[in-house]
Amino acid sequence: MLEDQYVSEKLEQFRQEERRNVSGKGALLGKLGARAFRRWSRINRTGDEEHDGGSILG
């Protein structure tokens, strides 16, 4: 229960920082960067690479 609260607080903090950082053209770049990072971190965690060395954006 305490862990859920901690995760929720961190997620909200991250969202607030994202709102501050993203503006105009930066919004698209931010989304692409986040997607690439999620893909990269999933590969690193699981060793799951479904692509044949193609784009990290999938």
C-alpha distance matrix in Angstrom:
0.0 3.8 5.3 5.2 6.5 8.8 10.0 10.7 12.6 14.5 15.5 16.8 18.6 20.1 21.3 22.9 24.7 25.9 27.3 29.2 30.5 31.6 34.9 37.8 38.7 35.7 33.4 34.8 34.9 31.2 30.2 32.5 31.2 27.5 28.5 30.6 27.9 25.4 28.2 29.1 25.7 25.3 28.7 27.9 24.8 26.3 30.0 30.3 33.3 34.6 37.4 40.6 40.1 40.2 38.4 34.9 34.2 34.8
3.8 0.0 3.8 5.4 5.1 6.3 8.7 9.9 10.7 12.4 14.3 15.4 16.6 18.4 20.1 21.3 22.8 24.4 26.0 27.5 28.7 30.3 33.6 36.7 37.7 34.6 32.5 34.2 34.0 30.3 29.7 31.9 30.3 26.8 28.3 30.1 27.1 25.1 28.2 28.7 25.1 25.3 28.7 27.5 24.6 26.6 30.2 30.8 33.7 35.3 37.8 41.0 40.1 40.2 38.3 34.7 34.1 35.1
5.3 3.8 0.0 3.8 5.4 5.0 6.2 8.5 9.8 10.6 12.2 14.2 15.3 16.4 18.3 20.0 21.1 22.4 24.4 26.0 26.8 28.3 31.8 34.7 35.4 32.2 30.2 31.6 31.2 27.5 26.9 28.9 27.2 23.7 25.0 26.7 23.6 21.5 24.5 25.0 21.4 21.5 24.9 23.7 20.8 22.9 26.4 27.0 29.9 31.6 34.2 37.2 36.4 36.6 34.7 31.1 30.7 31.6
5.2 5.4 3.8 0.0 3.8 5.4 5.2 6.1 8.6 9.9 10.5 12.2 14.2 15.2 16.4 18.4 20.0 20.9 22.6 24.6 25.6 26.6 30.0 32.8 33.6 30.6 28.3 29.7 29.7 26.1 25.1 27.3 26.1 22.4 23.6 25.7 23.0 20.6 23.7 24.7 21.3 21.2 24.8 24.1 21.3 23.1 26.7 26.8 29.5 30.8 33.3 36.6 35.9 35.7 33.8 30.3 29.4 30.2
6.5 5.1 5.4 3.8 0.0 3.8 5.5 5.1 6.1 8.6 9.8 10.6 12.2 14.2 15.3 16.6 18.4 19.9 21.2 22.9 24.4 25.7 28.9 32.0 33.1 30.1 27.9 29.7 29.8 26.1 25.5 28.1 26.7 23.2 24.8 27.0 24.3 22.3 25.6 26.5 23.3 23.6 27.2 26.4 23.9 26.0 29.5 29.6 32.2 33.6 35.8 39.1 38.1 37.8 35.5 32.0 31.0 32.2
8.8 6.3 5.0 5.4 3.8 0.0 3.8 5.4 5.2 6.2 8.6 10.0 10.6 12.3 14.3 15.5 16.6 18.3 20.2 21.4 22.6 24.2 27.7 30.8 31.7 28.5 26.7 28.5 28.2 24.4 24.2 26.5 24.7 21.3 23.3 25.1 22.0 20.5 23.9 24.3 21.0 21.8 25.3 24.1 21.8 24.3 27.6 28.1 30.5 32.3 34.4 37.4 36.2 36.0 33.8 30.1 29.4 30.9
10.0 8.7 6.2 5.2 5.5 3.8 0.0 3.8 5.5 5.1 6.1 8.6 9.8 10.4 12.2 14.3 15.3 16.3 18.4 20.1 20.9 22.1 25.6 28.6 29.2 26.1 24.0 25.5 25.3 21.6 21.0 23.3 21.6 18.1 19.8 21.7 18.9 17.0 20.4 21.1 17.9 18.5 22.1 21.2 19.0 21.4 24.6 24.8 27.2 28.7 30.8 34.0 32.8 32.6 30.3 26.7 25.9 27.2
10.7 9.9 8.5 6.1 5.1 5.4 3.8 0.0 3.8 5.5 5.1 6.2 8.6 9.8 10.5 12.4 14.3 15.2 16.6 18.7 19.9 20.9 24.2 27.1 28.1 25.3 22.9 24.7 24.9 21.2 20.6 23.3 22.1 18.5 20.3 22.7 20.2 18.4 21.9 23.0 20.2 20.7 24.4 23.9 21.8 24.0 27.2 27.0 29.2 30.4 32.3 35.6 34.5 33.9 31.4 28.0 26.7 28.0
12.6 10.7 9.8 8.6 6.1 5.2 5.5 3.8 0.0 3.8 5.4 5.2 6.1 8.6 9.9 10.6 12.4 14.2 15.5 16.9 18.4 20.0 23.2 26.5 27.8 24.7 22.8 25.0 25.0 21.2 21.2 24.0 22.4 19.2 21.5 23.7 21.0 19.8 23.5 24.2 21.4 22.5 26.1 25.3 23.5 26.1 29.1 29.2 31.2 32.6 34.3 37.5 36.1 35.4 32.7 29.3 28.0 29.8
14.5 12.4 10.6 9.9 8.6 6.2 5.1 5.5 3.8 0.0 3.8 5.4 5.0 6.1 8.6 9.9 10.6 12.2 14.3 15.5 16.4 18.1 21.6 24.9 25.7 22.4 20.8 22.8 22.3 18.5 18.8 21.3 19.3 16.2 18.7 20.6 17.6 16.7 20.4 20.8 18.1 19.5 23.0 22.0 20.5 23.4 26.1 26.4 28.2 29.9 31.4 34.4 32.8 32.3 29.6 26.1 25.1 27.1
15.5 14.3 12.2 10.5 9.8 8.6 6.1 5.1 5.4 3.8 0.0 3.8 5.4 5.1 6.2 8.7 9.9 10.5 12.4 14.4 15.2 16.2 19.6 22.6 23.4 20.4 18.2 20.1 20.0 16.3 15.9 18.7 17.3 13.9 16.1 18.5 16.0 14.7 18.4 19.5 17.0 18.1 21.7 21.3 20.0 22.4 25.2 25.0 26.6 27.9 29.3 32.5 31.1 30.2 27.4 24.1 22.7 24.5
16.8 15.4 14.2 12.2 10.6 10.0 8.6 6.2 5.2 5.4 3.8 0.0 3.8 5.4 5.0 6.2 8.7 9.8 10.6 12.6 14.3 15.3 18.4 21.5 23.0 20.1 18.0 20.4 20.7 17.0 16.9 20.1 19.0 15.9 18.4 20.9 18.8 17.8 21.5 22.6 20.5 21.7 25.2 24.9 23.7 26.2 28.8 28.5 29.9 31.1 32.3 35.5 34.0 32.9 29.9 26.7 25.0 27.0
18.6 16.6 15.3 14.2 12.2 10.6 9.8 8.6 6.1 5.0 5.4 3.8 0.0 3.8 5.5 5.2 6.3 8.7 10.1 10.9 12.5 14.4 17.6 21.1 22.4 19.2 17.8 20.4 20.1 16.4 17.2 20.1 18.4 15.8 18.8 20.8 18.3 18.0 21.8 22.4 20.3 22.1 25.4 24.7 23.8 26.6 29.1 29.1 30.4 31.9 32.9 35.9 34.0 33.0 30.0 26.7 25.3 27.7
20.1 18.4 16.4 15.2 14.2 12.3 10.4 9.8 8.6 6.1 5.1 5.4 3.8 0.0 3.8 5.5 5.1 6.1 8.7 10.0 10.4 12.0 15.6 18.8 19.7 16.4 14.9 17.2 16.7 12.9 13.6 16.4 14.6 12.0 15.1 17.0 14.6 14.5 18.3 18.9 17.1 19.0 22.2 21.7 21.1 23.9 26.1 26.1 27.1 28.5 29.4 32.3 30.4 29.3 26.2 22.9 21.5 24.0
21.3 20.1 18.3 16.4 15.3 14.3 12.2 10.5 9.9 8.6 6.2 5.0 5.5 3.8 0.0 3.8 5.4 5.0 6.3 8.8 9.8 10.4 13.6 16.7 17.9 15.1 13.0 15.5 15.8 12.2 12.4 15.8 14.8 12.2 15.0 17.5 15.9 15.5 19.1 20.3 18.9 20.4 23.7 23.7 23.2 25.6 27.8 27.2 28.1 29.1 29.8 32.8 31.2 29.7 26.4 23.5 21.5 23.8
22.9 21.3 20.0 18.4 16.6 15.5 14.3 12.4 10.6 9.9 8.7 6.2 5.2 5.5 3.8 0.0 3.8 5.4 5.2 6.5 8.8 10.2 13.0 16.4 18.2 15.4 13.9 17.0 17.3 13.8 14.8 18.2 17.1 15.0 18.1 20.4 18.7 18.8 22.4 23.3 22.0 23.8 26.9 26.7 26.3 29.0 31.1 30.7 31.4 32.6 33.1 36.1 34.2 32.6 29.3 26.4 24.4 27.1
24.7 22.8 21.1 20.0 18.4 16.6 15.3 14.3 12.4 10.6 9.9 8.7 6.3 5.1 5.4 3.8 0.0 3.8 5.4 5.1 6.2 8.6 11.8 15.5 16.8 13.5 12.8 15.8 15.3 11.9 13.7 16.7 14.9 13.4 16.9 18.6 16.7 17.5 21.1 21.4 20.3 22.6 25.4 25.0 25.0 27.9 29.7 29.6 30.1 31.5 31.8 34.5 32.2 30.8 27.4 24.5 22.9 25.9
25.9 24.4 22.4 20.9 19.9 18.3 16.3 15.2 14.2 12.2 10.5 9.8 8.7 6.1 5.0 5.4 3.8 0.0 3.8 5.4 5.0 5.9 9.5 12.7 13.7 10.6 9.3 12.2 12.0 8.5 10.1 13.2 12.0 10.5 13.8 15.9 14.6 15.3 18.7 19.5 18.8 20.9 23.6 23.7 24.0 26.5 28.1 27.6 27.8 28.9 29.0 31.7 29.6 27.9 24.4 21.8 19.8 22.7
27.3 26.0 24.4 22.6 21.2 20.2 18.4 16.6 15.5 14.3 12.4 10.6 10.1 8.7 6.3 5.2 5.4 3.8 0.0 3.8 5.6 5.5 7.9 11.3 13.3 10.9 9.2 12.7 13.4 10.5 11.8 15.3 14.8 13.5 16.5 18.9 18.0 18.6 21.8 22.9 22.4 24.2 27.0 27.3 27.5 29.9 31.6 30.8 30.9 31.8 31.8 34.6 32.6 30.6 27.0 24.6 22.3 25.1
29.2 27.5 26.0 24.6 22.9 21.4 20.1 18.7 16.9 15.5 14.4 12.6 10.9 10.0 8.8 6.5 5.1 5.4 3.8 0.0 3.8 5.8 7.8 11.6 13.6 11.0 10.7 14.3 14.3 11.7 14.0 17.0 15.9 15.3 18.6 20.4 19.3 20.5 23.7 24.3 23.8 26.1 28.7 28.6 29.0 31.7 33.2 32.8 32.8 33.9 33.8 36.3 34.0 32.2 28.5 26.1 24.1 27.2
30.5 28.7 26.8 25.6 24.4 22.6 20.9 19.9 18.4 16.4 15.2 14.3 12.5 10.4 9.8 8.8 6.2 5.0 5.6 3.8 0.0 3.8 6.6 10.2 11.3 8.1 8.5 11.9 11.1 8.7 11.6 14.1 12.8 12.8 16.2 17.5 16.6 18.3 21.3 21.6 21.5 24.0 26.3 26.2 27.1 29.8 30.9 30.5 30.2 31.4 31.0 33.3 30.8 29.0 25.3 23.1 21.2 24.6
31.6 30.3 28.3 26.6 25.7 24.2 22.1 20.9 20.0 18.1 16.2 15.3 14.4 12.0 10.4 10.2 8.6 5.9 5.5 5.8 3.8 0.0 3.8 7.0 8.2 5.4 5.0 8.6 8.8 6.9 9.3 12.1 11.7 11.9 14.8 16.5 16.4 17.9 20.5 21.4 21.7 23.8 26.0 26.5 27.4 29.8 30.8 30.0 29.4 30.2 29.6 32.0 29.8 27.5 23.8 21.9 19.5 22.7
34.9 33.6 31.8 30.0 28.9 27.7 25.6 24.2 23.2 21.6 19.6 18.4 17.6 15.6 13.6 13.0 11.8 9.5 7.9 7.8 6.6 3.8 0.0 3.8 6.3 5.3 5.6 9.0 9.9 9.3 11.5 14.0 14.3 15.0 17.5 19.1 19.5 21.0 23.4 24.4 25.1 27.1 29.1 29.8 30.9 33.0 33.9 32.9 32.1 32.6 31.7 34.0 31.8 29.3 25.5 24.0 21.5 24.6
37.8 36.7 34.7 32.8 32.0 30.8 28.6 27.1 26.5 24.9 22.6 21.5 21.1 18.8 16.7 16.4 15.5 12.7 11.3 11.6 10.2 7.0 3.8 0.0 3.8 5.4 5.8 8.1 9.7 10.4 12.0 14.0 15.0 16.3 18.1 19.7 20.8 22.3 24.1 25.4 26.6 28.3 30.1 31.1 32.4 34.3 34.9 33.6 32.5 32.6 31.4 33.6 31.5 28.6 24.9 24.0 21.2 24.2
38.7 37.7 35.4 33.6 33.1 31.7 29.2 28.1 27.8 25.7 23.4 23.0 22.4 19.7 17.9 18.2 16.8 13.7 13.3 13.6 11.3 8.2 6.3 3.8 0.0 3.8 5.4 6.0 6.9 8.9 10.6 11.6 12.8 14.8 16.3 17.4 18.8 20.7 22.1 23.2 24.8 26.6 28.0 29.1 30.8 32.5 32.7 31.4 30.0 30.1 28.6 30.5 28.3 25.4 21.7 21.1 18.4 21.5
35.7 34.6 32.2 30.6 30.1 28.5 26.1 25.3 24.7 22.4 20.4 20.1 19.2 16.4 15.1 15.4 13.5 10.6 10.9 11.0 8.1 5.4 5.3 5.4 3.8 0.0 3.8 5.6 5.1 5.9 8.6 9.9 10.2 12.0 14.1 15.1 16.0 18.0 19.8 20.6 21.9 24.0 25.5 26.3 27.9 29.9 30.3 29.3 28.1 28.7 27.4 29.4 27.0 24.5 20.7 19.5 17.1 20.5
33.4 32.5 30.2 28.3 27.9 26.7 24.0 22.9 22.8 20.8 18.2 18.0 17.8 14.9 13.0 13.9 12.8 9.3 9.2 10.7 8.5 5.0 5.6 5.8 5.4 3.8 0.0 3.8 5.5 5.1 6.3 8.7 9.8 10.6 12.4 14.3 15.3 16.6 18.5 19.9 21.0 22.6 24.5 25.6 26.8 28.6 29.3 28.0 27.0 27.3 26.4 28.8 26.8 24.1 20.4 19.0 16.2 19.2
34.8 34.2 31.6 29.7 29.7 28.5 25.5 24.7 25.0 22.8 20.1 20.4 20.4 17.2 15.5 17.0 15.8 12.2 12.7 14.3 11.9 8.6 9.0 8.1 6.0 5.6 3.8 0.0 3.8 5.4 5.2 6.3 8.5 9.9 10.7 12.3 14.2 15.5 16.7 18.3 19.9 21.3 22.8 24.3 25.8 27.2 27.5 25.9 24.6 24.6 23.4 25.7 23.8 20.9 17.2 16.3 13.2 16.1
34.9 34.0 31.2 29.7 29.8 28.2 25.3 24.9 25.0 22.3 20.0 20.7 20.1 16.7 15.8 17.3 15.3 12.0 13.4 14.3 11.1 8.8 9.9 9.7 6.9 5.1 5.5 3.8 0.0 3.8 5.5 5.1 6.0 8.5 9.9 10.5 12.1 14.2 15.3 16.2 18.0 19.9 21.1 22.2 24.0 25.7 25.8 24.7 23.2 23.7 22.4 24.3 22.0 19.4 15.7 14.5 12.1 15.5
31.2 30.3 27.5 26.1 26.1 24.4 21.6 21.2 21.2 18.5 16.3 17.0 16.4 12.9 12.2 13.8 11.9 8.5 10.5 11.7 8.7 6.9 9.3 10.4 8.9 5.9 5.1 5.4 3.8 0.0 3.8 5.5 5.0 6.1 8.6 9.9 10.4 12.2 14.2 15.1 16.2 18.2 19.9 20.8 22.1 24.1 24.7 23.8 22.9 23.6 22.9 25.2 22.9 20.7 17.0 15.0 12.8 16.1
30.2 29.7 26.9 25.1 25.5 24.2 21.0 20.6 21.2 18.8 15.9 16.9 17.2 13.6 12.4 14.8 13.7 10.1 11.8 14.0 11.6 9.3 11.5 12.0 10.6 8.6 6.3 5.2 5.5 3.8 0.0 3.8 5.4 5.1 6.2 8.6 9.8 10.6 12.3 14.2 15.3 16.5 18.4 19.9 21.0 22.5 23.2 21.7 20.9 21.2 20.7 23.3 21.5 19.1 15.5 13.6 10.7 13.6
32.5 31.9 28.9 27.3 28.1 26.5 23.3 23.3 24.0 21.3 18.7 20.1 20.1 16.4 15.8 18.2 16.7 13.2 15.3 17.0 14.1 12.1 14.0 14.0 11.6 9.9 8.7 6.3 5.1 5.5 3.8 0.0 3.8 5.5 5.1 6.1 8.5 9.9 10.6 12.2 14.2 15.4 16.6 18.3 19.9 21.2 21.3 19.9 18.5 18.8 17.8 20.1 18.1 15.6 12.0 10.3 7.5 10.8
31.2 30.3 27.2 26.1 26.7 24.7 21.6 22.1 22.4 19.3 17.3 19.0 18.4 14.6 14.8 17.1 14.9 12.0 14.8 15.9 12.8 11.7 14.3 15.0 12.8 10.2 9.8 8.5 6.0 5.0 5.4 3.8 0.0 3.8 5.5 5.1 6.1 8.6 9.9 10.4 12.1 14.1 15.4 16.3 18.1 19.9 20.1 19.3 18.2 19.3 18.4 20.6 18.1 16.3 12.7 10.3 8.7 12.3
27.5 26.8 23.7 22.4 23.2 21.3 18.1 18.5 19.2 16.2 13.9 15.9 15.8 12.0 12.2 15.0 13.4 10.5 13.5 15.3 12.8 11.9 15.0 16.3 14.8 12.0 10.6 9.9 8.5 6.1 5.1 5.5 3.8 0.0 3.8 5.5 5.1 6.1 8.6 9.8 10.4 12.1 14.2 15.1 16.2 18.1 19.0 18.0 17.7 18.7 18.6 21.3 19.3 17.7 14.3 11.4 9.7 12.6
28.5 28.3 25.0 23.6 24.8 23.3 19.8 20.3 21.5 18.7 16.1 18.4 18.8 15.1 15.0 18.1 16.9 13.8 16.5 18.6 16.2 14.8 17.5 18.1 16.3 14.1 12.4 10.7 9.9 8.6 6.2 5.1 5.5 3.8 0.0 3.8 5.4 5.1 6.2 8.6 9.9 10.6 12.4 14.2 15.3 16.5 17.1 15.6 14.9 15.4 15.3 18.2 16.6 14.8 11.7 8.9 6.6 9.0
30.6 30.1 26.7 25.7 27.0 25.1 21.7 22.7 23.7 20.6 18.5 20.9 20.8 17.0 17.5 20.4 18.6 15.9 18.9 20.4 17.5 16.5 19.1 19.7 17.4 15.1 14.3 12.3 10.5 9.9 8.6 6.1 5.1 5.5 3.8 0.0 3.8 5.5 5.1 6.1 8.5 9.9 10.6 12.2 14.2 15.5 15.4 14.3 13.1 14.2 13.6 15.9 13.8 12.3 9.2 6.0 5.1 8.2
27.9 27.1 23.6 23.0 24.3 22.0 18.9 20.2 21.0 17.6 16.0 18.8 18.3 14.6 15.9 18.7 16.7 14.6 18.0 19.3 16.6 16.4 19.5 20.8 18.8 16.0 15.3 14.2 12.1 10.4 9.8 8.5 6.1 5.1 5.4 3.8 0.0 3.8 5.4 5.0 6.0 8.4 9.8 10.4 12.0 14.1 14.5 14.2 13.8 15.7 15.7 18.1 15.8 15.1 12.3 8.7 8.7 11.4
25.4 25.1 21.5 20.6 22.3 20.5 17.0 18.4 19.8 16.7 14.7 17.8 18.0 14.5 15.5 18.8 17.5 15.3 18.6 20.5 18.3 17.9 21.0 22.3 20.7 18.0 16.6 15.5 14.2 12.2 10.6 9.9 8.6 6.1 5.1 5.5 3.8 0.0 3.8 5.5 5.2 6.0 8.6 9.8 10.4 12.0 13.2 12.3 12.7 14.1 15.0 17.9 16.4 15.7 13.3 9.7 9.3 10.9
28.2 28.2 24.5 23.7 25.6 23.9 20.4 21.9 23.5 20.4 18.4 21.5 21.8 18.3 19.1 22.4 21.1 18.7 21.8 23.7 21.3 20.5 23.4 24.1 22.1 19.8 18.5 16.7 15.3 14.2 12.3 10.6 9.9 8.6 6.2 5.1 5.4 3.8 0.0 3.8 5.5 5.2 6.2 8.6 10.0 10.7 10.9 9.5 9.2 10.6 11.2 14.1 12.7 12.2 10.2 6.7 7.1 7.9
29.1 28.7 25.0 24.7 26.5 24.3 21.1 23.0 24.2 20.8 19.5 22.6 22.4 18.9 20.3 23.3 21.4 19.5 22.9 24.3 21.6 21.4 24.4 25.4 23.2 20.6 19.9 18.3 16.2 15.1 14.2 12.2 10.4 9.8 8.6 6.1 5.0 5.5 3.8 0.0 3.8 5.5 5.2 6.2 8.7 10.2 9.8 9.7 9.3 11.8 12.1 14.2 12.2 12.4 10.7 7.0 8.8 10.2
25.7 25.1 21.4 21.3 23.3 21.0 17.9 20.2 21.4 18.1 17.0 20.5 20.3 17.1 18.9 22.0 20.3 18.8 22.4 23.8 21.5 21.7 25.1 26.6 24.8 21.9 21.0 19.9 18.0 16.2 15.3 14.2 12.1 10.4 9.9 8.5 6.0 5.2 5.5 3.8 0.0 3.8 5.4 5.0 6.1 8.6 9.5 10.0 11.0 13.7 14.8 17.2 15.4 16.0 14.4 10.7 12.0 13.2
25.3 25.3 21.5 21.2 23.6 21.8 18.5 20.7 22.5 19.5 18.1 21.7 22.1 19.0 20.4 23.8 22.6 20.9 24.2 26.1 24.0 23.8 27.1 28.3 26.6 24.0 22.6 21.3 19.9 18.2 16.5 15.4 14.1 12.1 10.6 9.9 8.4 6.0 5.2 5.5 3.8 0.0 3.8 5.4 5.1 6.0 7.5 7.1 8.8 11.0 13.0 15.8 14.9 15.4 14.4 11.0 12.1 12.2
28.7 28.7 24.9 24.8 27.2 25.3 22.1 24.4 26.1 23.0 21.7 25.2 25.4 22.2 23.7 26.9 25.4 23.6 27.0 28.7 26.3 26.0 29.1 30.1 28.0 25.5 24.5 22.8 21.1 19.9 18.4 16.6 15.4 14.2 12.4 10.6 9.8 8.6 6.2 5.2 5.4 3.8 0.0 3.8 5.5 5.4 4.8 4.9 5.9 9.0 10.6 12.9 11.8 13.1 12.8 9.8 11.9 11.7
27.9 27.5 23.7 24.1 26.4 24.1 21.2 23.9 25.3 22.0 21.3 24.9 24.7 21.7 23.7 26.7 25.0 23.7 27.3 28.6 26.2 26.5 29.8 31.1 29.1 26.3 25.6 24.3 22.2 20.8 19.9 18.3 16.3 15.1 14.2 12.2 10.4 9.8 8.6 6.2 5.0 5.4 3.8 0.0 3.8 5.8 5.5 7.7 9.1 12.6 14.0 15.7 14.2 15.8 15.4 12.2 14.6 14.9
24.8 24.6 20.8 21.3 23.9 21.8 19.0 21.8 23.5 20.5 20.0 23.7 23.8 21.1 23.2 26.3 25.0 24.0 27.5 29.0 27.1 27.4 30.9 32.4 30.8 27.9 26.8 25.8 24.0 22.1 21.0 19.9 18.1 16.2 15.3 14.2 12.0 10.4 10.0 8.7 6.1 5.1 5.5 3.8 0.0 3.8 6.0 8.0 10.6 13.7 15.9 18.0 17.1 18.6 18.2 14.9 16.7 16.7
26.3 26.6 22.9 23.1 26.0 24.3 21.4 24.0 26.1 23.4 22.4 26.2 26.6 23.9 25.6 29.0 27.9 26.5 29.9 31.7 29.8 29.8 33.0 34.3 32.5 29.9 28.6 27.2 25.7 24.1 22.5 21.2 19.9 18.1 16.5 15.5 14.1 12.0 10.7 10.2 8.6 6.0 5.4 5.8 3.8 0.0 3.8 5.1 8.5 11.2 14.0 16.2 16.0 17.7 17.9 15.0 16.9 16.1
30.0 30.2 26.4 26.7 29.5 27.6 24.6 27.2 29.1 26.1 25.2 28.8 29.1 26.1 27.8 31.1 29.7 28.1 31.6 33.2 30.9 30.8 33.9 34.9 32.7 30.3 29.3 27.5 25.8 24.7 23.2 21.3 20.1 19.0 17.1 15.4 14.5 13.2 10.9 9.8 9.5 7.5 4.8 5.5 6.0 3.8 0.0 3.8 6.2 9.5 11.7 13.3 13.0 15.3 16.0 13.6 16.1 15.1
30.3 30.8 27.0 26.8 29.6 28.1 24.8 27.0 29.2 26.4 25.0 28.5 29.1 26.1 27.2 30.7 29.6 27.6 30.8 32.8 30.5 30.0 32.9 33.6 31.4 29.3 28.0 25.9 24.7 23.8 21.7 19.9 19.3 18.0 15.6 14.3 14.2 12.3 9.5 9.7 10.0 7.1 4.9 7.7 8.0 5.1 3.8 0.0 3.8 6.2 9.1 11.4 11.8 13.5 14.3 12.2 14.1 12.5
33.3 33.7 29.9 29.5 32.2 30.5 27.2 29.2 31.2 28.2 26.6 29.9 30.4 27.1 28.1 31.4 30.1 27.8 30.9 32.8 30.2 29.4 32.1 32.5 30.0 28.1 27.0 24.6 23.2 22.9 20.9 18.5 18.2 17.7 14.9 13.1 13.8 12.7 9.2 9.3 11.0 8.8 5.9 9.1 10.6 8.5 6.2 3.8 0.0 3.8 5.6 7.7 8.1 9.8 11.1 9.6 11.9 10.1
34.6 35.3 31.6 30.8 33.6 32.3 28.7 30.4 32.6 29.9 27.9 31.1 31.9 28.5 29.1 32.6 31.5 28.9 31.8 33.9 31.4 30.2 32.6 32.6 30.1 28.7 27.3 24.6 23.7 23.6 21.2 18.8 19.3 18.7 15.4 14.2 15.7 14.1 10.6 11.8 13.7 11.0 9.0 12.6 13.7 11.2 9.5 6.2 3.8 0.0 3.8 6.8 8.6 9.4 11.0 10.4 11.9 9.0
37.4 37.8 34.2 33.3 35.8 34.4 30.8 32.3 34.3 31.4 29.3 32.3 32.9 29.4 29.8 33.1 31.8 29.0 31.8 33.8 31.0 29.6 31.7 31.4 28.6 27.4 26.4 23.4 22.4 22.9 20.7 17.8 18.4 18.6 15.3 13.6 15.7 15.0 11.2 12.1 14.8 13.0 10.6 14.0 15.9 14.0 11.7 9.1 5.6 3.8 0.0 3.8 5.6 5.8 8.0 8.6 10.3 7.5
40.6 41.0 37.2 36.6 39.1 37.4 34.0 35.6 37.5 34.4 32.5 35.5 35.9 32.3 32.8 36.1 34.5 31.7 34.6 36.3 33.3 32.0 34.0 33.6 30.5 29.4 28.8 25.7 24.3 25.2 23.3 20.1 20.6 21.3 18.2 15.9 18.1 17.9 14.1 14.2 17.2 15.8 12.9 15.7 18.0 16.2 13.3 11.4 7.7 6.8 3.8 0.0 3.8 5.4 8.9 10.3 12.6 10.3
40.1 40.1 36.4 35.9 38.1 36.2 32.8 34.5 36.1 32.8 31.1 34.0 34.0 30.4 31.2 34.2 32.2 29.6 32.6 34.0 30.8 29.8 31.8 31.5 28.3 27.0 26.8 23.8 22.0 22.9 21.5 18.1 18.1 19.3 16.6 13.8 15.8 16.4 12.7 12.2 15.4 14.9 11.8 14.2 17.1 16.0 13.0 11.8 8.1 8.6 5.6 3.8 0.0 3.8 6.8 8.0 11.0 9.8
40.2 40.2 36.6 35.7 37.8 36.0 32.6 33.9 35.4 32.3 30.2 32.9 33.0 29.3 29.7 32.6 30.8 27.9 30.6 32.2 29.0 27.5 29.3 28.6 25.4 24.5 24.1 20.9 19.4 20.7 19.1 15.6 16.3 17.7 14.8 12.3 15.1 15.7 12.2 12.4 16.0 15.4 13.1 15.8 18.6 17.7 15.3 13.5 9.8 9.4 5.8 5.4 3.8 0.0 3.8 6.4 8.5 7.2
38.4 38.3 34.7 33.8 35.5 33.8 30.3 31.4 32.7 29.6 27.4 29.9 30.0 26.2 26.4 29.3 27.4 24.4 27.0 28.5 25.3 23.8 25.5 24.9 21.7 20.7 20.4 17.2 15.7 17.0 15.5 12.0 12.7 14.3 11.7 9.2 12.3 13.3 10.2 10.7 14.4 14.4 12.8 15.4 18.2 17.9 16.0 14.3 11.1 11.0 8.0 8.9 6.8 3.8 0.0 3.8 5.2 5.4
34.9 34.7 31.1 30.3 32.0 30.1 26.7 28.0 29.3 26.1 24.1 26.7 26.7 22.9 23.5 26.4 24.5 21.8 24.6 26.1 23.1 21.9 24.0 24.0 21.1 19.5 19.0 16.3 14.5 15.0 13.6 10.3 10.3 11.4 8.9 6.0 8.7 9.7 6.7 7.0 10.7 11.0 9.8 12.2 14.9 15.0 13.6 12.2 9.6 10.4 8.6 10.3 8.0 6.4 3.8 0.0 3.8 5.2
34.2 34.1 30.7 29.4 31.0 29.4 25.9 26.7 28.0 25.1 22.7 25.0 25.3 21.5 21.5 24.4 22.9 19.8 22.3 24.1 21.2 19.5 21.5 21.2 18.4 17.1 16.2 13.2 12.1 12.8 10.7 7.5 8.7 9.7 6.6 5.1 8.7 9.3 7.1 8.8 12.0 12.1 11.9 14.6 16.7 16.9 16.1 14.1 11.9 11.9 10.3 12.6 11.0 8.5 5.2 3.8 0.0 3.8
34.8 35.1 31.6 30.2 32.2 30.9 27.2 28.0 29.8 27.1 24.5 27.0 27.7 24.0 23.8 27.1 25.9 22.7 25.1 27.2 24.6 22.7 24.6 24.2 21.5 20.5 19.2 16.1 15.5 16.1 13.6 10.8 12.3 12.6 9.0 8.2 11.4 10.9 7.9 10.2 13.2 12.2 11.7 14.9 16.7 16.1 15.1 12.5 10.1 9.0 7.5 10.3 9.8 7.2 5.4 5.2 3.8 0.0
